[in-house]
Amino acid sequence: MDRNETHCVLPGENSLPSPDTKRWVARRKAVIVNAVCSGAISLDEACRRYQLSVEEFHAWQRAIESHGVAGLRVTRLQIYRDAPPARPIKPRY
């Protein structure tokens, strides 16, 4: 997939979250990504409306492209990160 190509994940979803959303569950993040890539809202408008950085939006988009909507769950971020695994902790005796 081309780096600039967008990836829509929820066709038909058209209800955007409230601009004062504080709790970003995976479904809400996916709705924003879908709205931007479908042209329902511009990236600039989404970032302004939801107080997101462009980097944060692109991280959501990459998570969806790599792992689907489940990749947006905060509890799954450590599993899906590209970082090398942590060193095993040696027990102290």
PyMOL Python script that loads the backbone (N, CA, C, O; Angstrom):
from pymol import cmd

cmd.read_pdbstr("""\
ATOM      1  N   MET A   1       0.844  -1.182   0.000  1.00  0.00           N
ATOM      2  CA  MET A   1       0.000   0.000   0.000  1.00  0.00           C
ATOM      3  C   MET A   1       0.882   1.235   0.000  1.00  0.00           C
ATOM      4  O   MET A   1       1.853   1.303   0.754  1.00  0.00           O
ATOM      5  N   ASP A   2       0.561   2.200  -0.824  1.00  0.00           N
ATOM      6  CA  ASP A   2       1.302   3.436  -0.907  1.00  0.00           C
ATOM      7  C   ASP A   2       1.181   4.200   0.403  1.00  0.00           C
ATOM      8  O   ASP A   2       0.116   4.206   1.021  1.00  0.00           O
ATOM      9  N   ARG A   3       2.243   4.833   0.823  1.00  0.00           N
ATOM     10  CA  ARG A   3       2.269   5.543   2.102  1.00  0.00           C
ATOM     11  C   ARG A   3       1.190   6.614   2.200  1.00  0.00           C
ATOM     12  O   ARG A   3       0.662   6.858   3.285  1.00  0.00           O
ATOM     13  N   ASN A   4       0.856   7.254   1.086  1.00  0.00           N
ATOM     14  CA  ASN A   4      -0.136   8.320   1.092  1.00  0.00           C
ATOM     15  C   ASN A   4      -1.553   7.818   0.874  1.00  0.00           C
ATOM     16  O   ASN A   4      -2.503   8.594   0.976  1.00  0.00           O
ATOM     17  N   GLU A   5      -1.710   6.549   0.580  1.00  0.00           N
ATOM     18  CA  GLU A   5      -3.023   5.978   0.340  1.00  0.00           C
ATOM     19  C   GLU A   5      -3.757   5.818   1.671  1.00  0.00           C
ATOM     20  O   GLU A   5      -3.159   5.410   2.666  1.00  0.00           O
ATOM     21  N   THR A   6      -5.034   6.135   1.688  1.00  0.00           N
ATOM     22  CA  THR A   6      -5.803   5.980   2.915  1.00  0.00           C
ATOM     23  C   THR A   6      -6.502   4.638   2.925  1.00  0.00           C
ATOM     24  O   THR A   6      -6.711   4.017   1.883  1.00  0.00           O
ATOM     25  N   HIS A   7      -6.854   4.206   4.109  1.00  0.00           N
ATOM     26  CA  HIS A   7      -7.461   2.892   4.281  1.00  0.00           C
ATOM     27  C   HIS A   7      -8.749   3.060   5.088  1.00  0.00           C
ATOM     28  O   HIS A   7      -8.687   3.283   6.297  1.00  0.00           O
ATOM     29  N   CYS A   8      -9.904   2.958   4.450  1.00  0.00           N
ATOM     30  CA  CYS A   8     -11.186   3.094   5.133  1.00  0.00           C
ATOM     31  C   CYS A   8     -11.587   1.755   5.738  1.00  0.00           C
ATOM     32  O   CYS A   8     -11.439   0.710   5.103  1.00  0.00           O
ATOM     33  N   VAL A   9     -12.094   1.790   6.964  1.00  0.00           N
ATOM     34  CA  VAL A   9     -12.381   0.540   7.655  1.00  0.00           C
ATOM     35  C   VAL A   9     -13.839   0.342   8.021  1.00  0.00           C
ATOM     36  O   VAL A   9     -14.256  -0.791   8.260  1.00  0.00           O
ATOM     37  N   LEU A  10     -14.613   1.384   8.072  1.00  0.00           N
ATOM     38  CA  LEU A  10     -16.004   1.243   8.498  1.00  0.00           C
ATOM     39  C   LEU A  10     -16.951   1.871   7.482  1.00  0.00           C
ATOM     40  O   LEU A  10     -17.539   2.917   7.758  1.00  0.00           O
ATOM     41  N   PRO A  11     -17.110   1.256   6.312  1.00  0.00           N
ATOM     42  CA  PRO A  11     -17.996   1.857   5.324  1.00  0.00           C
ATOM     43  C   PRO A  11     -19.408   2.018   5.877  1.00  0.00           C
ATOM     44  O   PRO A  11     -19.931   1.134   6.556  1.00  0.00           O
ATOM     45  N   GLY A  12     -20.008   3.153   5.574  1.00  0.00           N
ATOM     46  CA  GLY A  12     -21.375   3.400   5.998  1.00  0.00           C
ATOM     47  C   GLY A  12     -21.485   4.080   7.355  1.00  0.00           C
ATOM     48  O   GLY A  12     -22.565   4.544   7.722  1.00  0.00           O
ATOM     49  N   GLU A  13     -20.414   4.147   8.091  1.00  0.00           N
ATOM     50  CA  GLU A  13     -20.463   4.804   9.408  1.00  0.00           C
ATOM     51  C   GLU A  13     -20.441   6.304   9.173  1.00  0.00           C
ATOM     52  O   GLU A  13     -19.520   6.812   8.533  1.00  0.00           O
ATOM     53  N   ASN A  14     -21.437   7.022   9.677  1.00  0.00           N
ATOM     54  CA  ASN A  14     -21.472   8.451   9.387  1.00  0.00           C
ATOM     55  C   ASN A  14     -21.708   9.319  10.613  1.00  0.00           C
ATOM     56  O   ASN A  14     -21.811  10.538  10.472  1.00  0.00           O
ATOM     57  N   SER A  15     -21.795   8.759  11.783  1.00  0.00           N
ATOM     58  CA  SER A  15     -22.015   9.590  12.963  1.00  0.00           C
ATOM     59  C   SER A  15     -20.690   9.826  13.671  1.00  0.00           C
ATOM     60  O   SER A  15     -20.094   8.911  14.240  1.00  0.00           O
ATOM     61  N   LEU A  16     -20.249  11.064  13.622  1.00  0.00           N
ATOM     62  CA  LEU A  16     -18.992  11.429  14.252  1.00  0.00           C
ATOM     63  C   LEU A  16     -19.176  11.591  15.755  1.00  0.00           C
ATOM     64  O   LEU A  16     -20.243  12.007  16.207  1.00  0.00           O
ATOM     65  N   PRO A  17     -18.143  11.267  16.533  1.00  0.00           N
ATOM     66  CA  PRO A  17     -18.227  11.475  17.984  1.00  0.00           C
ATOM     67  C   PRO A  17     -18.354  12.967  18.317  1.00  0.00           C
ATOM     68  O   PRO A  17     -18.019  13.828  17.503  1.00  0.00           O
ATOM     69  N   SER A  18     -18.830  13.245  19.497  1.00  0.00           N
ATOM     70  CA  SER A  18     -18.956  14.619  19.962  1.00  0.00           C
ATOM     71  C   SER A  18     -17.566  15.254  20.061  1.00  0.00           C
ATOM     72  O   SER A  18     -16.609  14.582  20.446  1.00  0.00           O
ATOM     73  N   PRO A  19     -17.445  16.539  19.719  1.00  0.00           N
ATOM     74  CA  PRO A  19     -16.143  17.201  19.827  1.00  0.00           C
ATOM     75  C   PRO A  19     -15.587  17.234  21.251  1.00  0.00           C
ATOM     76  O   PRO A  19     -14.380  17.394  21.433  1.00  0.00           O
ATOM     77  N   ASP A  20     -16.430  17.088  22.242  1.00  0.00           N
ATOM     78  CA  ASP A  20     -15.930  17.101  23.624  1.00  0.00           C
ATOM     79  C   ASP A  20     -15.654  15.692  24.163  1.00  0.00           C
ATOM     80  O   ASP A  20     -15.612  15.493  25.377  1.00  0.00           O
ATOM     81  N   THR A  21     -15.468  14.721  23.272  1.00  0.00           N
ATOM     82  CA  THR A  21     -15.179  13.353  23.671  1.00  0.00           C
ATOM     83  C   THR A  21     -13.905  13.313  24.502  1.00  0.00           C
ATOM     84  O   THR A  21     -12.882  13.875  24.110  1.00  0.00           O
ATOM     85  N   LYS A  22     -13.970  12.654  25.636  1.00  0.00           N
ATOM     86  CA  LYS A  22     -12.810  12.501  26.517  1.00  0.00           C
ATOM     87  C   LYS A  22     -12.303  11.063  26.520  1.00  0.00           C
ATOM     88  O   LYS A  22     -11.110  10.826  26.707  1.00  0.00           O
ATOM     89  N   ARG A  23     -13.190  10.114  26.315  1.00  0.00           N
ATOM     90  CA  ARG A  23     -12.828   8.696  26.370  1.00  0.00           C
ATOM     91  C   ARG A  23     -12.786   8.145  24.947  1.00  0.00           C
ATOM     92  O   ARG A  23     -13.822   7.967  24.307  1.00  0.00           O
ATOM     93  N   TRP A  24     -11.576   7.880  24.465  1.00  0.00           N
ATOM     94  CA  TRP A  24     -11.384   7.456  23.081  1.00  0.00           C
ATOM     95  C   TRP A  24     -11.301   5.949  22.978  1.00  0.00           C
ATOM     96  O   TRP A  24     -10.210   5.379  23.007  1.00  0.00           O
ATOM     97  N   VAL A  25     -12.442   5.303  22.858  1.00  0.00           N
ATOM     98  CA  VAL A  25     -12.475   3.860  22.650  1.00  0.00           C
ATOM     99  C   VAL A  25     -12.121   3.581  21.182  1.00  0.00           C
ATOM    100  O   VAL A  25     -12.193   4.478  20.342  1.00  0.00           O
ATOM    101  N   ALA A  26     -11.744   2.348  20.884  1.00  0.00           N
ATOM    102  CA  ALA A  26     -11.295   1.975  19.547  1.00  0.00           C
ATOM    103  C   ALA A  26     -12.331   2.316  18.478  1.00  0.00           C
ATOM    104  O   ALA A  26     -11.975   2.803  17.405  1.00  0.00           O
ATOM    105  N   ARG A  27     -13.586   2.068  18.757  1.00  0.00           N
ATOM    106  CA  ARG A  27     -14.644   2.326  17.774  1.00  0.00           C
ATOM    107  C   ARG A  27     -14.698   3.806  17.393  1.00  0.00           C
ATOM    108  O   ARG A  27     -14.852   4.132  16.216  1.00  0.00           O
ATOM    109  N   ARG A  28     -14.575   4.707  18.375  1.00  0.00           N
ATOM    110  CA  ARG A  28     -14.622   6.138  18.082  1.00  0.00           C
ATOM    111  C   ARG A  28     -13.412   6.568  17.252  1.00  0.00           C
ATOM    112  O   ARG A  28     -13.545   7.364  16.323  1.00  0.00           O
ATOM    113  N   LYS A  29     -12.246   6.047  17.587  1.00  0.00           N
ATOM    114  CA  LYS A  29     -11.047   6.364  16.810  1.00  0.00           C
ATOM    115  C   LYS A  29     -11.229   5.906  15.363  1.00  0.00           C
ATOM    116  O   LYS A  29     -10.889   6.631  14.428  1.00  0.00           O
ATOM    117  N   ALA A  30     -11.764   4.709  15.190  1.00  0.00           N
ATOM    118  CA  ALA A  30     -11.968   4.158  13.846  1.00  0.00           C
ATOM    119  C   ALA A  30     -12.965   5.007  13.049  1.00  0.00           C
ATOM    120  O   ALA A  30     -12.800   5.182  11.842  1.00  0.00           O
ATOM    121  N   VAL A  31     -13.982   5.528  13.705  1.00  0.00           N
ATOM    122  CA  VAL A  31     -14.964   6.386  13.026  1.00  0.00           C
ATOM    123  C   VAL A  31     -14.275   7.649  12.510  1.00  0.00           C
ATOM    124  O   VAL A  31     -14.554   8.092  11.396  1.00  0.00           O
ATOM    125  N   ILE A  32     -13.384   8.228  13.304  1.00  0.00           N
ATOM    126  CA  ILE A  32     -12.663   9.434  12.875  1.00  0.00           C
ATOM    127  C   ILE A  32     -11.761   9.120  11.684  1.00  0.00           C
ATOM    128  O   ILE A  32     -11.747   9.862  10.702  1.00  0.00           O
ATOM    129  N   VAL A  33     -11.007   8.024  11.768  1.00  0.00           N
ATOM    130  CA  VAL A  33     -10.131   7.643  10.658  1.00  0.00           C
ATOM    131  C   VAL A  33     -10.957   7.423   9.395  1.00  0.00           C
ATOM    132  O   VAL A  33     -10.580   7.888   8.319  1.00  0.00           O
ATOM    133  N   ASN A  34     -12.072   6.724   9.517  1.00  0.00           N
ATOM    134  CA  ASN A  34     -12.929   6.469   8.363  1.00  0.00           C
ATOM    135  C   ASN A  34     -13.489   7.769   7.792  1.00  0.00           C
ATOM    136  O   ASN A  34     -13.540   7.938   6.574  1.00  0.00           O
ATOM    137  N   ALA A  35     -13.904   8.673   8.650  1.00  0.00           N
ATOM    138  CA  ALA A  35     -14.472   9.945   8.179  1.00  0.00           C
ATOM    139  C   ALA A  35     -13.436  10.744   7.394  1.00  0.00           C
ATOM    140  O   ALA A  35     -13.759  11.353   6.374  1.00  0.00           O
ATOM    141  N   VAL A  36     -12.195  10.742   7.869  1.00  0.00           N
ATOM    142  CA  VAL A  36     -11.145  11.483   7.154  1.00  0.00           C
ATOM    143  C   VAL A  36     -10.841  10.824   5.814  1.00  0.00           C
ATOM    144  O   VAL A  36     -10.752  11.506   4.794  1.00  0.00           O
ATOM    145  N   CYS A  37     -10.679   9.493   5.810  1.00  0.00           N
ATOM    146  CA  CYS A  37     -10.278   8.862   4.548  1.00  0.00           C
ATOM    147  C   CYS A  37     -11.430   8.805   3.546  1.00  0.00           C
ATOM    148  O   CYS A  37     -11.188   8.660   2.348  1.00  0.00           O
ATOM    149  N   SER A  38     -12.663   8.914   4.003  1.00  0.00           N
ATOM    150  CA  SER A  38     -13.796   8.926   3.071  1.00  0.00           C
ATOM    151  C   SER A  38     -14.127  10.333   2.590  1.00  0.00           C
ATOM    152  O   SER A  38     -14.962  10.508   1.702  1.00  0.00           O
ATOM    153  N   GLY A  39     -13.473  11.338   3.175  1.00  0.00           N
ATOM    154  CA  GLY A  39     -13.705  12.715   2.765  1.00  0.00           C
ATOM    155  C   GLY A  39     -14.849  13.399   3.486  1.00  0.00           C
ATOM    156  O   GLY A  39     -15.204  14.526   3.141  1.00  0.00           O
ATOM    157  N   ALA A  40     -15.439  12.743   4.484  1.00  0.00           N
ATOM    158  CA  ALA A  40     -16.543  13.352   5.229  1.00  0.00           C
ATOM    159  C   ALA A  40     -16.066  14.538   6.064  1.00  0.00           C
ATOM    160  O   ALA A  40     -16.839  15.449   6.361  1.00  0.00           O
ATOM    161  N   ILE A  41     -14.787  14.517   6.440  1.00  0.00           N
ATOM    162  CA  ILE A  41     -14.185  15.590   7.220  1.00  0.00           C
ATOM    163  C   ILE A  41     -12.708  15.627   6.833  1.00  0.00           C
ATOM    164  O   ILE A  41     -12.108  14.587   6.563  1.00  0.00           O
ATOM    165  N   SER A  42     -12.132  16.810   6.806  1.00  0.00           N
ATOM    166  CA  SER A  42     -10.712  16.909   6.449  1.00  0.00           C
ATOM    167  C   SER A  42      -9.845  16.537   7.645  1.00  0.00           C
ATOM    168  O   SER A  42     -10.296  16.584   8.790  1.00  0.00           O
ATOM    169  N   LEU A  43      -8.617  16.173   7.374  1.00  0.00           N
ATOM    170  CA  LEU A  43      -7.680  15.864   8.453  1.00  0.00           C
ATOM    171  C   LEU A  43      -7.490  17.074   9.357  1.00  0.00           C
ATOM    172  O   LEU A  43      -7.484  16.941  10.581  1.00  0.00           O
ATOM    173  N   ASP A  44      -7.335  18.252   8.763  1.00  0.00           N
ATOM    174  CA  ASP A  44      -7.170  19.470   9.561  1.00  0.00           C
ATOM    175  C   ASP A  44      -8.369  19.718  10.463  1.00  0.00           C
ATOM    176  O   ASP A  44      -8.211  20.063  11.634  1.00  0.00           O
ATOM    177  N   GLU A  45      -9.570  19.541   9.917  1.00  0.00           N
ATOM    178  CA  GLU A  45     -10.790  19.745  10.701  1.00  0.00           C
ATOM    179  C   GLU A  45     -10.895  18.715  11.821  1.00  0.00           C
ATOM    180  O   GLU A  45     -11.259  19.058  12.946  1.00  0.00           O
ATOM    181  N   ALA A  46     -10.581  17.464  11.524  1.00  0.00           N
ATOM    182  CA  ALA A  46     -10.638  16.417  12.556  1.00  0.00           C
ATOM    183  C   ALA A  46      -9.663  16.721  13.687  1.00  0.00           C
ATOM    184  O   ALA A  46     -10.007  16.600  14.862  1.00  0.00           O
ATOM    185  N   CYS A  47      -8.449  17.116  13.326  1.00  0.00           N
ATOM    186  CA  CYS A  47      -7.451  17.435  14.353  1.00  0.00           C
ATOM    187  C   CYS A  47      -7.884  18.635  15.189  1.00  0.00           C
ATOM    188  O   CYS A  47      -7.712  18.639  16.408  1.00  0.00           O
ATOM    189  N   ARG A  48      -8.442  19.642  14.544  1.00  0.00           N
ATOM    190  CA  ARG A  48      -8.908  20.820  15.284  1.00  0.00           C
ATOM    191  C   ARG A  48     -10.091  20.465  16.179  1.00  0.00           C
ATOM    192  O   ARG A  48     -10.108  20.798  17.364  1.00  0.00           O
ATOM    193  N   ARG A  49     -11.072  19.790  15.605  1.00  0.00           N
ATOM    194  CA  ARG A  49     -12.304  19.464  16.329  1.00  0.00           C
ATOM    195  C   ARG A  49     -12.054  18.562  17.542  1.00  0.00           C
ATOM    196  O   ARG A  49     -12.659  18.750  18.597  1.00  0.00           O
ATOM    197  N   TYR A  50     -11.158  17.583  17.381  1.00  0.00           N
ATOM    198  CA  TYR A  50     -10.935  16.594  18.439  1.00  0.00           C
ATOM    199  C   TYR A  50      -9.629  16.797  19.187  1.00  0.00           C
ATOM    200  O   TYR A  50      -9.226  15.954  19.989  1.00  0.00           O
ATOM    201  N   GLN A  51      -8.962  17.932  18.919  1.00  0.00           N
ATOM    202  CA  GLN A  51      -7.707  18.281  19.584  1.00  0.00           C
ATOM    203  C   GLN A  51      -6.680  17.155  19.471  1.00  0.00           C
ATOM    204  O   GLN A  51      -6.077  16.735  20.459  1.00  0.00           O
ATOM    205  N   LEU A  52      -6.502  16.682  18.238  1.00  0.00           N
ATOM    206  CA  LEU A  52      -5.534  15.627  17.942  1.00  0.00           C
ATOM    207  C   LEU A  52      -4.348  16.238  17.218  1.00  0.00           C
ATOM    208  O   LEU A  52      -4.487  17.247  16.526  1.00  0.00           O
ATOM    209  N   SER A  53      -3.192  15.632  17.377  1.00  0.00           N
ATOM    210  CA  SER A  53      -2.062  16.010  16.534  1.00  0.00           C
ATOM    211  C   SER A  53      -2.157  15.171  15.259  1.00  0.00           C
ATOM    212  O   SER A  53      -2.791  14.117  15.246  1.00  0.00           O
ATOM    213  N   VAL A  54      -1.531  15.642  14.208  1.00  0.00           N
ATOM    214  CA  VAL A  54      -1.495  14.890  12.963  1.00  0.00           C
ATOM    215  C   VAL A  54      -0.795  13.555  13.210  1.00  0.00           C
ATOM    216  O   VAL A  54      -1.191  12.530  12.655  1.00  0.00           O
ATOM    217  N   GLU A  55       0.246  13.571  14.043  1.00  0.00           N
ATOM    218  CA  GLU A  55       0.977  12.342  14.364  1.00  0.00           C
ATOM    219  C   GLU A  55       0.077  11.327  15.066  1.00  0.00           C
ATOM    220  O   GLU A  55       0.152  10.130  14.786  1.00  0.00           O
ATOM    221  N   GLU A  56      -0.778  11.805  15.981  1.00  0.00           N
ATOM    222  CA  GLU A  56      -1.688  10.898  16.678  1.00  0.00           C
ATOM    223  C   GLU A  56      -2.688  10.284  15.707  1.00  0.00           C
ATOM    224  O   GLU A  56      -2.958   9.084  15.761  1.00  0.00           O
ATOM    225  N   PHE A  57      -3.234  11.105  14.821  1.00  0.00           N
ATOM    226  CA  PHE A  57      -4.162  10.585  13.827  1.00  0.00           C
ATOM    227  C   PHE A  57      -3.489   9.522  12.967  1.00  0.00           C
ATOM    228  O   PHE A  57      -4.053   8.451  12.742  1.00  0.00           O
ATOM    229  N   HIS A  58      -2.289   9.814  12.488  1.00  0.00           N
ATOM    230  CA  HIS A  58      -1.580   8.849  11.639  1.00  0.00           C
ATOM    231  C   HIS A  58      -1.240   7.571  12.399  1.00  0.00           C
ATOM    232  O   HIS A  58      -1.213   6.492  11.807  1.00  0.00           O
ATOM    233  N   ALA A  59      -0.983   7.677  13.688  1.00  0.00           N
ATOM    234  CA  ALA A  59      -0.748   6.472  14.498  1.00  0.00           C
ATOM    235  C   ALA A  59      -2.014   5.623  14.540  1.00  0.00           C
ATOM    236  O   ALA A  59      -1.934   4.398  14.447  1.00  0.00           O
ATOM    237  N   TRP A  60      -3.180   6.252  14.679  1.00  0.00           N
ATOM    238  CA  TRP A  60      -4.453   5.516  14.653  1.00  0.00           C
ATOM    239  C   TRP A  60      -4.614   4.833  13.300  1.00  0.00           C
ATOM    240  O   TRP A  60      -4.992   3.663  13.229  1.00  0.00           O
ATOM    241  N   GLN A  61      -4.328   5.565  12.235  1.00  0.00           N
ATOM    242  CA  GLN A  61      -4.490   5.026  10.894  1.00  0.00           C
ATOM    243  C   GLN A  61      -3.556   3.833  10.674  1.00  0.00           C
ATOM    244  O   GLN A  61      -3.979   2.814  10.128  1.00  0.00           O
ATOM    245  N   ARG A  62      -2.300   3.948  11.088  1.00  0.00           N
ATOM    246  CA  ARG A  62      -1.353   2.835  10.943  1.00  0.00           C
ATOM    247  C   ARG A  62      -1.787   1.625  11.757  1.00  0.00           C
ATOM    248  O   ARG A  62      -1.643   0.489  11.306  1.00  0.00           O
ATOM    249  N   ALA A  63      -2.322   1.862  12.964  1.00  0.00           N
ATOM    250  CA  ALA A  63      -2.789   0.748  13.802  1.00  0.00           C
ATOM    251  C   ALA A  63      -3.913  -0.014  13.113  1.00  0.00           C
ATOM    252  O   ALA A  63      -3.948  -1.244  13.151  1.00  0.00           O
ATOM    253  N   ILE A  64      -4.826   0.710  12.485  1.00  0.00           N
ATOM    254  CA  ILE A  64      -5.932   0.066  11.764  1.00  0.00           C
ATOM    255  C   ILE A  64      -5.403  -0.704  10.564  1.00  0.00           C
ATOM    256  O   ILE A  64      -5.809  -1.841  10.322  1.00  0.00           O
ATOM    257  N   GLU A  65      -4.503  -0.089   9.818  1.00  0.00           N
ATOM    258  CA  GLU A  65      -3.959  -0.754   8.633  1.00  0.00           C
ATOM    259  C   GLU A  65      -3.200  -2.023   9.000  1.00  0.00           C
ATOM    260  O   GLU A  65      -3.243  -3.008   8.263  1.00  0.00           O
ATOM    261  N   SER A  66      -2.512  -2.006  10.125  1.00  0.00           N
ATOM    262  CA  SER A  66      -1.699  -3.155  10.525  1.00  0.00           C
ATOM    263  C   SER A  66      -2.479  -4.222  11.277  1.00  0.00           C
ATOM    264  O   SER A  66      -2.242  -5.415  11.087  1.00  0.00           O
ATOM    265  N   HIS A  67      -3.416  -3.797  12.137  1.00  0.00           N
ATOM    266  CA  HIS A  67      -4.048  -4.740  13.060  1.00  0.00           C
ATOM    267  C   HIS A  67      -5.562  -4.652  13.116  1.00  0.00           C
ATOM    268  O   HIS A  67      -6.185  -5.319  13.942  1.00  0.00           O
ATOM    269  N   GLY A  68      -6.163  -3.849  12.259  1.00  0.00           N
ATOM    270  CA  GLY A  68      -7.608  -3.673  12.309  1.00  0.00           C
ATOM    271  C   GLY A  68      -8.001  -2.781  13.468  1.00  0.00           C
ATOM    272  O   GLY A  68      -7.143  -2.229  14.157  1.00  0.00           O
ATOM    273  N   VAL A  69      -9.291  -2.641  13.680  1.00  0.00           N
ATOM    274  CA  VAL A  69      -9.802  -1.762  14.736  1.00  0.00           C
ATOM    275  C   VAL A  69      -9.274  -2.188  16.106  1.00  0.00           C
ATOM    276  O   VAL A  69      -9.057  -1.337  16.968  1.00  0.00           O
ATOM    277  N   ALA A  70      -9.064  -3.475  16.322  1.00  0.00           N
ATOM    278  CA  ALA A  70      -8.544  -3.949  17.614  1.00  0.00           C
ATOM    279  C   ALA A  70      -7.177  -3.349  17.921  1.00  0.00           C
ATOM    280  O   ALA A  70      -6.804  -3.230  19.088  1.00  0.00           O
ATOM    281  N   GLY A  71      -6.430  -2.971  16.896  1.00  0.00           N
ATOM    282  CA  GLY A  71      -5.126  -2.352  17.110  1.00  0.00           C
ATOM    283  C   GLY A  71      -5.203  -0.987  17.755  1.00  0.00           C
ATOM    284  O   GLY A  71      -4.189  -0.457  18.209  1.00  0.00           O
ATOM    285  N   LEU A  72      -6.385  -0.414  17.801  1.00  0.00           N
ATOM    286  CA  LEU A  72      -6.572   0.895  18.425  1.00  0.00           C
ATOM    287  C   LEU A  72      -6.805   0.808  19.929  1.00  0.00           C
ATOM    288  O   LEU A  72      -6.769   1.826  20.620  1.00  0.00           O
ATOM    289  N   ARG A  73      -7.041  -0.378  20.433  1.00  0.00           N
ATOM    290  CA  ARG A  73      -7.286  -0.501  21.870  1.00  0.00           C
ATOM    291  C   ARG A  73      -6.017  -0.184  22.643  1.00  0.00           C
ATOM    292  O   ARG A  73      -4.951  -0.723  22.347  1.00  0.00           O
ATOM    293  N   VAL A  74      -6.132   0.679  23.623  1.00  0.00           N
ATOM    294  CA  VAL A  74      -4.981   1.094  24.419  1.00  0.00           C
ATOM    295  C   VAL A  74      -4.322  -0.108  25.071  1.00  0.00           C
ATOM    296  O   VAL A  74      -3.096  -0.167  25.157  1.00  0.00           O
ATOM    297  N   THR A  75      -5.105  -1.058  25.529  1.00  0.00           N
ATOM    298  CA  THR A  75      -4.536  -2.215  26.217  1.00  0.00           C
ATOM    299  C   THR A  75      -3.739  -3.110  25.288  1.00  0.00           C
ATOM    300  O   THR A  75      -2.959  -3.938  25.758  1.00  0.00           O
ATOM    301  N   ARG A  76      -3.914  -2.967  23.982  1.00  0.00           N
ATOM    302  CA  ARG A  76      -3.205  -3.803  23.016  1.00  0.00           C
ATOM    303  C   ARG A  76      -1.969  -3.117  22.453  1.00  0.00           C
ATOM    304  O   ARG A  76      -1.216  -3.746  21.709  1.00  0.00           O
ATOM    305  N   LEU A  77      -1.736  -1.855  22.779  1.00  0.00           N
ATOM    306  CA  LEU A  77      -0.637  -1.114  22.169  1.00  0.00           C
ATOM    307  C   LEU A  77       0.716  -1.772  22.400  1.00  0.00           C
ATOM    308  O   LEU A  77       1.535  -1.824  21.481  1.00  0.00           O
ATOM    309  N   GLN A  78       0.969  -2.272  23.591  1.00  0.00           N
ATOM    310  CA  GLN A  78       2.264  -2.877  23.854  1.00  0.00           C
ATOM    311  C   GLN A  78       2.481  -4.108  22.996  1.00  0.00           C
ATOM    312  O   GLN A  78       3.604  -4.371  22.566  1.00  0.00           O
ATOM    313  N   ILE A  79       1.440  -4.855  22.744  1.00  0.00           N
ATOM    314  CA  ILE A  79       1.561  -6.061  21.924  1.00  0.00           C
ATOM    315  C   ILE A  79       1.846  -5.691  20.474  1.00  0.00           C
ATOM    316  O   ILE A  79       2.634  -6.366  19.812  1.00  0.00           O
ATOM    317  N   TYR A  80       1.221  -4.637  19.971  1.00  0.00           N
ATOM    318  CA  TYR A  80       1.316  -4.292  18.564  1.00  0.00           C
ATOM    319  C   TYR A  80       2.469  -3.355  18.227  1.00  0.00           C
ATOM    320  O   TYR A  80       2.741  -3.129  17.048  1.00  0.00           O
ATOM    321  N   ARG A  81       3.153  -2.805  19.221  1.00  0.00           N
ATOM    322  CA  ARG A  81       4.256  -1.897  18.942  1.00  0.00           C
ATOM    323  C   ARG A  81       5.355  -2.595  18.177  1.00  0.00           C
ATOM    324  O   ARG A  81       5.534  -3.808  18.287  1.00  0.00           O
ATOM    325  N   ASP A  82       6.080  -1.829  17.408  1.00  0.00           N
ATOM    326  CA  ASP A  82       7.197  -2.364  16.646  1.00  0.00           C
ATOM    327  C   ASP A  82       8.477  -2.423  17.465  1.00  0.00           C
ATOM    328  O   ASP A  82       9.499  -2.912  16.984  1.00  0.00           O
ATOM    329  N   ALA A  83       8.430  -1.933  18.687  1.00  0.00           N
ATOM    330  CA  ALA A  83       9.622  -1.922  19.534  1.00  0.00           C
ATOM    331  C   ALA A  83      10.049  -3.349  19.851  1.00  0.00           C
ATOM    332  O   ALA A  83       9.216  -4.251  19.940  1.00  0.00           O
ATOM    333  N   PRO A  84      11.353  -3.547  20.021  1.00  0.00           N
ATOM    334  CA  PRO A  84      11.809  -4.893  20.379  1.00  0.00           C
ATOM    335  C   PRO A  84      11.281  -5.288  21.754  1.00  0.00           C
ATOM    336  O   PRO A  84      10.998  -4.417  22.576  1.00  0.00           O
ATOM    337  N   PRO A  85      11.146  -6.569  22.014  1.00  0.00           N
ATOM    338  CA  PRO A  85      10.642  -6.995  23.311  1.00  0.00           C
ATOM    339  C   PRO A  85      11.572  -6.566  24.437  1.00  0.00           C
ATOM    340  O   PRO A  85      12.785  -6.453  24.265  1.00  0.00           O
ATOM    341  N   ALA A  86      10.975  -6.338  25.567  1.00  0.00           N
ATOM    342  CA  ALA A  86      11.754  -5.913  26.747  1.00  0.00           C
ATOM    343  C   ALA A  86      12.659  -7.069  27.198  1.00  0.00           C
ATOM    344  O   ALA A  86      12.361  -8.243  26.982  1.00  0.00           O
ATOM    345  N   ARG A  87      13.764  -6.690  27.826  1.00  0.00           N
ATOM    346  CA  ARG A  87      14.672  -7.698  28.357  1.00  0.00           C
ATOM    347  C   ARG A  87      13.981  -8.441  29.488  1.00  0.00           C
ATOM    348  O   ARG A  87      13.243  -7.839  30.268  1.00  0.00           O
ATOM    349  N   PRO A  88      14.212  -9.734  29.583  1.00  0.00           N
ATOM    350  CA  PRO A  88      13.644 -10.450  30.737  1.00  0.00           C
ATOM    351  C   PRO A  88      14.298  -9.971  32.024  1.00  0.00           C
ATOM    352  O   PRO A  88      15.504  -9.732  32.078  1.00  0.00           O
ATOM    353  N   ILE A  89      13.491  -9.840  33.038  1.00  0.00           N
ATOM    354  CA  ILE A  89      13.987  -9.384  34.340  1.00  0.00           C
ATOM    355  C   ILE A  89      14.551 -10.578  35.085  1.00  0.00           C
ATOM    356  O   ILE A  89      13.887 -11.604  35.237  1.00  0.00           O
ATOM    357  N   LYS A  90      15.786 -10.433  35.548  1.00  0.00           N
ATOM    358  CA  LYS A  90      16.405 -11.501  36.321  1.00  0.00           C
ATOM    359  C   LYS A  90      15.932 -11.411  37.762  1.00  0.00           C
ATOM    360  O   LYS A  90      15.948 -10.331  38.354  1.00  0.00           O
ATOM    361  N   PRO A  91      15.512 -12.532  38.332  1.00  0.00           N
ATOM    362  CA  PRO A  91      15.052 -12.479  39.730  1.00  0.00           C
ATOM    363  C   PRO A  91      16.219 -12.179  40.672  1.00  0.00           C
ATOM    364  O   PRO A  91      17.344 -12.626  40.451  1.00  0.00           O
ATOM    365  N   ARG A  92      15.932 -11.425  41.711  1.00  0.00           N
ATOM    366  CA  ARG A  92      16.931 -11.139  42.748  1.00  0.00           C
ATOM    367  C   ARG A  92      16.761 -12.138  43.860  1.00  0.00           C
ATOM    368  O   ARG A  92      15.642 -12.414  44.292  1.00  0.00           O
ATOM    369  N   TYR A  93      17.860 -12.679  44.325  1.00  0.00           N
ATOM    370  CA  TYR A  93      17.810 -13.657  45.415  1.00  0.00           C
ATOM    371  C   TYR A  93      18.343 -13.080  46.682  1.00  0.00           C
ATOM    372  O   TYR A  93      18.377 -13.763  47.705  1.00  0.00           O
TER     373      TYR A  93
END
""", "prot")
cmd.dss("prot")
cmd.show_as("cartoon", "prot")
cmd.util.cbc("prot")
cmd.orient("prot")
